[in-house]
Amino acid sequence: MKVNDKARGELWELALLFLKLGTIAFGGPAAHIALMRTEVVQRRRWMDEQEFLDLMGATNLIPGPNSTELAIHVGLRRAGWRGLLVAGACFILPATLTVLAFAWVYVRYGSTPQVQDLLYGITPVIVAIIIHALWGLLRTAVKGPFLAVVGIAALALYFLGVSEIPLLFGGALVVLLVQNARQRWSGGATAFVPLGLLVLPSVSAGPLGIFLSFLKIGSVLFGSGYVLLAFLRSEFVDPGLLSNQQLIDAVAVGQFTPGPVFTTATFIGYVLDGVPGALLATVGIFLPAFVFVAITSPFIPRLRNSPVLSGILDGVNVVSLALMAGVTWQLGRYAIFDPVTVLIAVVTLVLLFATKLNPAWLVIGGGGIGLAAQYLLG
């Protein structure tokens, strides 16, 4: 087989695999990563467990959606820079198209009683899913009293009005200094985040403003995809471009559909400026992931044991969870406001902790209960 034929075959294999994963990958980053491990390590044997774990760990050291970045890493290892583009784009594409269809329906019919009744039951489920994810992540991120104090302080400052980006970098710096007081600051450690993007303004009217806003978010957002909520609220709700209800509706669609939660950007872009806004928002939020993976991939063997990067990661993770907790409280006040929504949220939490039920089924169930409750009470 010629080299070109072999490369073409590898690209097709990557495209088919990640199109499939992007279509069936419900359940958030943890579920996405589990599916990738089954396909890449166990079925196809493209790499061993240790290499897969190294790539997974590396995604935690750079901003962006972890499962998407893992897909990009796998593509890069399998077929070079072409594989990087193919794997990442094919993993994102199914979710983007699905969310775009939901956004069109939402804008066209979102104010109708039926859609509002559906979202009435879905939104408390979303809040419960975030609380469950937060609980699981806290047990890993809060490794001792010091990190707990950093997280509590970040949460307090968030409620006092301090914005997300200073909290993230401030938390990383504090933990870095405390945990590595005797270590010299590594000049390369901050290369993973383009600090110049921090001065980009919040979104302005038009496609360019949407693109720049999501480019900024994609370039600095560490942690779970749900931390995205804090940035979206600051960028779009606070300036009055979106309502709290529109934000939680966007998150509901992002959770309900397969693939990366970051395709919430597609929904918001469409609500703000139609198809051009949707496409630019999607490109803006995912573009940094491709760039960061390409830059950091050669250094992965040295990342695992770096005390400097370890301190940065600990600080960023705990502040990310504090932001996640803060925005969950704020959204919960809008989503859980009567006995029915309280019951939906509590039952969802019980099922999440007691079973391994896919969250997508809970979202569907919440929507059904919302429709039924509004019909019976109406």
HELIX and SHEET records of a PDB file:
HELIX    1   1 VAL A    3  ILE A   24  1                                  22    
HELIX    2   2 PRO A   29  ARG A   37  1                                   9    
HELIX    3   3 THR A   38  ARG A   43  3                                   6    
HELIX    4   4 GLU A   49  THR A   59  1                                  11    
HELIX    5   5 ASN A   66  TYR A  109  1                                  44    
HELIX    6   6 PRO A  113  ALA A  141  1                                  29    
HELIX    7   7 PRO A  145  PHE A  159  1                                  15    
HELIX    8   8 GLU A  164  GLN A  179  1                                  16    
HELIX    9   9 ALA A  189  PHE A  192  5                                   4    
HELIX   10  10 LEU A  195  VAL A  199  5                                   5    
HELIX   11  11 PRO A  207  VAL A  220  1                                  14    
HELIX   12  12 GLY A  225  VAL A  227  5                                   3    
HELIX   13  13 LEU A  228  LEU A  232  1                                   5    
HELIX   14  14 ARG A  233  VAL A  237  3                                   5    
HELIX   15  15 ASN A  244  PHE A  256  1                                  13    
HELIX   16  16 VAL A  261  THR A  263  5                                   3    
HELIX   17  17 THR A  264  THR A  296  1                                  33    
HELIX   18  18 SER A  297  PHE A  299  5                                   3    
HELIX   19  19 ILE A  300  LEU A  303  1                                   4    
HELIX   20  20 PRO A  307  ALA A  335  1                                  29    
HELIX   21  21 PRO A  339  ALA A  354  1                                  16    
HELIX   22  22 PRO A  359  LEU A  377  1                                  19    
END                                                                             
